[in-house]
Amino acid sequence: NGRFPLVFLLFLSCMFALSLSFLFFYHLYLTAKNRTTVESFRAPMIDGKYAKDAFNHGIRANYREIFGSNALYWFLPIHSS
């Protein structure tokens, strides 16, 4: 059938979009918790103890620390802090 390549590409693009969406929202979660990908699998050790939320300052403060204080510049590739 002549529609098979179109259906296959639609399925492939939907799977790709779904995968990217999971990755995007996972990294939004990591940013909200102020963690790296490595820290999400193994908490950092501070003073001989595992500190799961050692660098967490709250969602708003974490985003401000990473992206800068002016939210208008968050999506522009410029130095904002």
Distance bins in CASP14 RR format, pairs under 12 A and 6 or more apart:
PFRMAT RR
TARGET T0000
AUTHOR 0000-0000-0000
RMODE 2
METHOD distances of the structure
MODEL  1
1 7 0 0 0 0 1 0 0 0 0 0 0
1 8 0 0 0 0 0 1 0 0 0 0 0
2 8 0 0 0 0 0 1 0 0 0 0 0
3 9 0 0 0 0 0 1 0 0 0 0 0
3 10 0 0 0 0 1 0 0 0 0 0 0
3 11 0 0 0 0 0 1 0 0 0 0 0
4 10 0 0 0 0 0 1 0 0 0 0 0
4 11 0 0 0 0 0 1 0 0 0 0 0
5 11 0 0 0 0 0 1 0 0 0 0 0
5 12 0 0 0 0 0 1 0 0 0 0 0
6 12 0 0 0 0 0 1 0 0 0 0 0
6 13 0 0 0 0 0 1 0 0 0 0 0
7 13 0 0 0 0 0 1 0 0 0 0 0
7 14 0 0 0 0 0 1 0 0 0 0 0
8 14 0 0 0 0 0 1 0 0 0 0 0
8 15 0 0 0 0 0 1 0 0 0 0 0
9 15 0 0 0 0 0 1 0 0 0 0 0
9 16 0 0 0 0 0 1 0 0 0 0 0
10 16 0 0 0 0 0 1 0 0 0 0 0
10 17 0 0 0 0 0 1 0 0 0 0 0
11 17 0 0 0 0 0 1 0 0 0 0 0
11 18 0 0 0 0 0 1 0 0 0 0 0
12 18 0 0 0 0 0 1 0 0 0 0 0
12 19 0 0 0 0 0 1 0 0 0 0 0
13 19 0 0 0 0 0 1 0 0 0 0 0
13 20 0 0 0 0 0 1 0 0 0 0 0
14 20 0 0 0 0 0 1 0 0 0 0 0
14 21 0 0 0 0 0 1 0 0 0 0 0
15 21 0 0 0 0 0 1 0 0 0 0 0
15 22 0 0 0 0 0 1 0 0 0 0 0
16 22 0 0 0 0 0 1 0 0 0 0 0
16 23 0 0 0 0 0 1 0 0 0 0 0
17 23 0 0 0 0 0 1 0 0 0 0 0
17 24 0 0 0 0 0 1 0 0 0 0 0
18 24 0 0 0 0 0 1 0 0 0 0 0
18 25 0 0 0 0 0 1 0 0 0 0 0
19 25 0 0 0 0 0 1 0 0 0 0 0
19 26 0 0 0 0 0 1 0 0 0 0 0
20 26 0 0 0 0 0 1 0 0 0 0 0
20 27 0 0 0 0 0 1 0 0 0 0 0
21 27 0 0 0 0 0 1 0 0 0 0 0
21 28 0 0 0 0 0 1 0 0 0 0 0
22 28 0 0 0 0 0 1 0 0 0 0 0
22 29 0 0 0 0 0 1 0 0 0 0 0
23 29 0 0 0 0 0 1 0 0 0 0 0
23 30 0 0 0 0 0 1 0 0 0 0 0
23 37 0 0 0 0 0 1 0 0 0 0 0
24 30 0 0 0 0 0 1 0 0 0 0 0
24 31 0 0 0 0 0 1 0 0 0 0 0
25 31 0 0 0 0 0 1 0 0 0 0 0
25 32 0 0 0 0 0 1 0 0 0 0 0
26 32 0 0 0 0 0 1 0 0 0 0 0
26 33 0 0 0 0 0 1 0 0 0 0 0
26 35 0 0 0 0 0 1 0 0 0 0 0
26 37 0 0 0 0 1 0 0 0 0 0 0
26 40 0 0 0 0 1 0 0 0 0 0 0
27 33 0 0 0 0 0 1 0 0 0 0 0
27 35 0 0 0 0 0 1 0 0 0 0 0
27 36 0 0 0 0 0 1 0 0 0 0 0
27 37 0 0 0 0 1 0 0 0 0 0 0
27 40 0 0 0 0 0 1 0 0 0 0 0
27 66 0 0 0 0 0 1 0 0 0 0 0
28 35 0 0 0 0 0 1 0 0 0 0 0
28 59 0 0 0 0 1 0 0 0 0 0 0
28 62 0 0 0 0 0 1 0 0 0 0 0
28 63 0 0 0 0 1 0 0 0 0 0 0
28 66 0 0 0 0 0 1 0 0 0 0 0
28 67 0 0 0 0 0 1 0 0 0 0 0
29 35 0 0 0 0 1 0 0 0 0 0 0
29 37 0 0 0 0 0 1 0 0 0 0 0
29 40 0 0 0 0 1 0 0 0 0 0 0
29 56 0 0 0 0 0 1 0 0 0 0 0
29 59 0 0 0 0 0 1 0 0 0 0 0
29 62 0 0 0 0 0 1 0 0 0 0 0
29 63 0 0 0 0 0 1 0 0 0 0 0
30 36 1 0 0 1 0 0 0 0 0 0 0
30 37 1 0 0 1 0 0 0 0 0 0 0
30 38 0 0 0 0 0 1 0 0 0 0 0
30 39 0 0 0 0 1 0 0 0 0 0 0
30 40 1 0 0 1 0 0 0 0 0 0 0
30 41 0 0 0 0 0 1 0 0 0 0 0
30 55 0 0 0 0 0 1 0 0 0 0 0
30 56 0 0 0 0 0 1 0 0 0 0 0
30 59 0 0 0 0 0 1 0 0 0 0 0
30 62 0 0 0 0 1 0 0 0 0 0 0
30 63 0 0 0 0 0 1 0 0 0 0 0
30 66 0 0 0 0 0 1 0 0 0 0 0
31 37 0 0 0 0 0 1 0 0 0 0 0
31 40 0 0 0 0 0 1 0 0 0 0 0
31 55 0 0 0 0 0 1 0 0 0 0 0
31 56 0 0 0 0 0 1 0 0 0 0 0
31 57 0 0 0 0 0 1 0 0 0 0 0
31 58 0 0 0 0 0 1 0 0 0 0 0
31 59 0 0 0 0 1 0 0 0 0 0 0
31 60 0 0 0 0 0 1 0 0 0 0 0
31 61 0 0 0 0 0 1 0 0 0 0 0
31 62 1 0 0 1 0 0 0 0 0 0 0
31 63 1 0 0 1 0 0 0 0 0 0 0
31 64 0 0 0 0 0 1 0 0 0 0 0
31 65 0 0 0 0 1 0 0 0 0 0 0
31 66 1 0 1 0 0 0 0 0 0 0 0
31 67 0 0 0 0 1 0 0 0 0 0 0
31 74 0 0 0 0 0 1 0 0 0 0 0
32 40 0 0 0 0 0 1 0 0 0 0 0
32 53 0 0 0 0 0 1 0 0 0 0 0
32 55 0 0 0 0 0 1 0 0 0 0 0
32 56 0 0 0 0 1 0 0 0 0 0 0
32 57 0 0 0 0 0 1 0 0 0 0 0
32 58 1 0 0 1 0 0 0 0 0 0 0
32 59 1 0 1 0 0 0 0 0 0 0 0
32 60 0 0 0 0 1 0 0 0 0 0 0
32 61 0 0 0 0 0 1 0 0 0 0 0
32 62 1 0 1 0 0 0 0 0 0 0 0
32 63 1 0 0 1 0 0 0 0 0 0 0
32 64 0 0 0 0 0 1 0 0 0 0 0
32 65 0 0 0 0 0 1 0 0 0 0 0
32 66 0 0 0 0 1 0 0 0 0 0 0
32 67 0 0 0 0 0 1 0 0 0 0 0
33 39 0 0 0 0 1 0 0 0 0 0 0
33 40 1 0 0 1 0 0 0 0 0 0 0
33 43 0 0 0 0 0 1 0 0 0 0 0
33 52 0 0 0 0 1 0 0 0 0 0 0
33 53 1 0 0 1 0 0 0 0 0 0 0
33 54 0 0 0 0 0 1 0 0 0 0 0
33 55 0 0 0 0 1 0 0 0 0 0 0
33 56 1 0 1 0 0 0 0 0 0 0 0
33 57 0 0 0 0 1 0 0 0 0 0 0
33 58 0 0 0 0 1 0 0 0 0 0 0
33 59 0 0 0 0 1 0 0 0 0 0 0
33 61 0 0 0 0 0 1 0 0 0 0 0
33 62 1 0 0 1 0 0 0 0 0 0 0
33 63 0 0 0 0 0 1 0 0 0 0 0
33 65 0 0 0 0 0 1 0 0 0 0 0
33 66 0 0 0 0 0 1 0 0 0 0 0
34 40 0 0 0 0 0 1 0 0 0 0 0
34 44 0 0 0 0 0 1 0 0 0 0 0
34 51 0 0 0 0 0 1 0 0 0 0 0
34 52 0 0 0 0 0 1 0 0 0 0 0
34 53 0 0 0 0 1 0 0 0 0 0 0
34 54 0 0 0 0 1 0 0 0 0 0 0
34 55 1 0 1 0 0 0 0 0 0 0 0
34 56 1 0 1 0 0 0 0 0 0 0 0
34 57 1 0 0 1 0 0 0 0 0 0 0
34 58 1 0 0 1 0 0 0 0 0 0 0
34 59 0 0 0 0 1 0 0 0 0 0 0
34 60 0 0 0 0 0 1 0 0 0 0 0
34 61 0 0 0 0 1 0 0 0 0 0 0
34 62 1 0 1 0 0 0 0 0 0 0 0
34 63 0 0 0 0 1 0 0 0 0 0 0
34 64 0 0 0 0 0 1 0 0 0 0 0
34 65 1 0 0 1 0 0 0 0 0 0 0
34 66 1 0 0 1 0 0 0 0 0 0 0
34 67 0 0 0 0 0 1 0 0 0 0 0
35 41 0 0 0 0 1 0 0 0 0 0 0
35 42 0 0 0 0 0 1 0 0 0 0 0
35 43 0 0 0 0 1 0 0 0 0 0 0
35 44 0 0 0 0 1 0 0 0 0 0 0
35 51 0 0 0 0 0 1 0 0 0 0 0
35 52 0 0 0 0 1 0 0 0 0 0 0
35 53 0 0 0 0 1 0 0 0 0 0 0
35 54 0 0 0 0 1 0 0 0 0 0 0
35 55 1 0 0 1 0 0 0 0 0 0 0
35 56 1 0 0 1 0 0 0 0 0 0 0
35 57 0 0 0 0 0 1 0 0 0 0 0
35 58 0 0 0 0 0 1 0 0 0 0 0
35 62 0 0 0 0 1 0 0 0 0 0 0
35 66 0 0 0 0 0 1 0 0 0 0 0
36 42 0 0 0 0 0 1 0 0 0 0 0
36 43 0 0 0 0 0 1 0 0 0 0 0
36 44 0 0 0 0 1 0 0 0 0 0 0
36 54 0 0 0 0 0 1 0 0 0 0 0
36 55 0 0 0 0 1 0 0 0 0 0 0
36 66 0 0 0 0 0 1 0 0 0 0 0
38 44 0 0 0 0 1 0 0 0 0 0 0
39 45 0 0 0 0 0 1 0 0 0 0 0
39 46 0 0 0 0 0 1 0 0 0 0 0
39 50 0 0 0 0 0 1 0 0 0 0 0
39 51 0 0 0 0 1 0 0 0 0 0 0
39 52 0 0 0 0 1 0 0 0 0 0 0
39 53 0 0 0 0 1 0 0 0 0 0 0
39 54 0 0 0 0 1 0 0 0 0 0 0
39 55 0 0 0 0 1 0 0 0 0 0 0
39 56 0 0 0 0 0 1 0 0 0 0 0
40 52 0 0 0 0 1 0 0 0 0 0 0
40 53 0 0 0 0 0 1 0 0 0 0 0
41 52 0 0 0 0 0 1 0 0 0 0 0
42 50 0 0 0 0 1 0 0 0 0 0 0
42 51 0 0 0 0 0 1 0 0 0 0 0
42 52 0 0 0 0 0 1 0 0 0 0 0
43 49 0 0 0 0 1 0 0 0 0 0 0
43 50 1 0 1 0 0 0 0 0 0 0 0
43 51 1 0 0 1 0 0 0 0 0 0 0
43 52 1 0 1 0 0 0 0 0 0 0 0
43 53 0 0 0 0 1 0 0 0 0 0 0
43 54 1 0 0 1 0 0 0 0 0 0 0
43 55 0 0 0 0 0 1 0 0 0 0 0
43 56 0 0 0 0 0 1 0 0 0 0 0
44 50 1 0 0 1 0 0 0 0 0 0 0
44 51 1 0 1 0 0 0 0 0 0 0 0
44 52 0 0 0 0 1 0 0 0 0 0 0
44 53 0 0 0 0 0 1 0 0 0 0 0
44 54 1 0 1 0 0 0 0 0 0 0 0
44 55 1 0 0 1 0 0 0 0 0 0 0
44 56 0 0 0 0 0 1 0 0 0 0 0
45 51 1 0 0 1 0 0 0 0 0 0 0
45 52 0 0 0 0 0 1 0 0 0 0 0
45 54 0 0 0 0 1 0 0 0 0 0 0
46 52 0 0 0 0 0 1 0 0 0 0 0
46 53 0 0 0 0 0 1 0 0 0 0 0
46 54 1 0 1 0 0 0 0 0 0 0 0
46 55 0 0 0 0 1 0 0 0 0 0 0
47 54 0 0 0 0 1 0 0 0 0 0 0
48 54 0 0 0 0 0 1 0 0 0 0 0
53 62 0 0 0 0 0 1 0 0 0 0 0
55 61 0 0 0 0 0 1 0 0 0 0 0
55 62 0 0 0 0 1 0 0 0 0 0 0
55 65 0 0 0 0 1 0 0 0 0 0 0
55 66 0 0 0 0 0 1 0 0 0 0 0
56 62 1 0 0 1 0 0 0 0 0 0 0
56 63 0 0 0 0 0 1 0 0 0 0 0
56 65 0 0 0 0 0 1 0 0 0 0 0
57 63 0 0 0 0 1 0 0 0 0 0 0
57 64 0 0 0 0 1 0 0 0 0 0 0
57 65 1 0 0 1 0 0 0 0 0 0 0
57 66 0 0 0 0 0 1 0 0 0 0 0
58 64 0 0 0 0 1 0 0 0 0 0 0
58 65 0 0 0 0 1 0 0 0 0 0 0
58 66 0 0 0 0 0 1 0 0 0 0 0
59 65 0 0 0 0 0 1 0 0 0 0 0
59 66 0 0 0 0 0 1 0 0 0 0 0
60 66 0 0 0 0 0 1 0 0 0 0 0
60 67 0 0 0 0 0 1 0 0 0 0 0
60 68 0 0 0 0 0 1 0 0 0 0 0
60 69 0 0 0 0 0 1 0 0 0 0 0
60 71 0 0 0 0 0 1 0 0 0 0 0
61 67 0 0 0 0 0 1 0 0 0 0 0
61 68 0 0 0 0 0 1 0 0 0 0 0
61 69 0 0 0 0 0 1 0 0 0 0 0
62 68 0 0 0 0 0 1 0 0 0 0 0
63 69 0 0 0 0 1 0 0 0 0 0 0
63 70 0 0 0 0 0 1 0 0 0 0 0
63 71 0 0 0 0 1 0 0 0 0 0 0
63 74 1 0 0 1 0 0 0 0 0 0 0
63 80 0 0 0 0 0 1 0 0 0 0 0
63 81 0 0 0 0 0 1 0 0 0 0 0
64 70 0 0 0 0 1 0 0 0 0 0 0
64 71 0 0 0 0 1 0 0 0 0 0 0
64 73 0 0 0 0 0 1 0 0 0 0 0
64 74 0 0 0 0 1 0 0 0 0 0 0
64 80 0 0 0 0 0 1 0 0 0 0 0
64 81 0 0 0 0 1 0 0 0 0 0 0
65 80 0 0 0 0 0 1 0 0 0 0 0
65 81 0 0 0 0 1 0 0 0 0 0 0
66 74 0 0 0 0 1 0 0 0 0 0 0
66 80 0 0 0 0 0 1 0 0 0 0 0
66 81 0 0 0 0 1 0 0 0 0 0 0
67 73 1 0 0 1 0 0 0 0 0 0 0
67 74 1 0 1 0 0 0 0 0 0 0 0
67 75 0 0 0 0 1 0 0 0 0 0 0
67 76 0 0 0 0 0 1 0 0 0 0 0
67 77 0 0 0 0 0 1 0 0 0 0 0
67 78 0 0 0 0 0 1 0 0 0 0 0
67 79 0 0 0 0 0 1 0 0 0 0 0
67 80 1 0 0 1 0 0 0 0 0 0 0
67 81 0 0 0 0 1 0 0 0 0 0 0
68 74 1 0 0 1 0 0 0 0 0 0 0
68 75 0 0 0 0 0 1 0 0 0 0 0
68 76 0 0 0 0 0 1 0 0 0 0 0
68 78 0 0 0 0 0 1 0 0 0 0 0
68 79 0 0 0 0 1 0 0 0 0 0 0
68 80 1 0 1 0 0 0 0 0 0 0 0
68 81 1 0 1 0 0 0 0 0 0 0 0
69 80 1 0 0 1 0 0 0 0 0 0 0
69 81 1 0 0 1 0 0 0 0 0 0 0
70 76 0 0 0 0 1 0 0 0 0 0 0
70 78 0 0 0 0 0 1 0 0 0 0 0
70 79 0 0 0 0 0 1 0 0 0 0 0
70 80 1 0 1 0 0 0 0 0 0 0 0
70 81 0 0 0 0 1 0 0 0 0 0 0
71 80 0 0 0 0 1 0 0 0 0 0 0
72 78 0 0 0 0 0 1 0 0 0 0 0
72 80 0 0 0 0 1 0 0 0 0 0 0
73 79 0 0 0 0 1 0 0 0 0 0 0
73 80 1 1 0 0 0 0 0 0 0 0 0
73 81 0 0 0 0 1 0 0 0 0 0 0
74 80 1 0 0 1 0 0 0 0 0 0 0
74 81 0 0 0 0 0 1 0 0 0 0 0
END
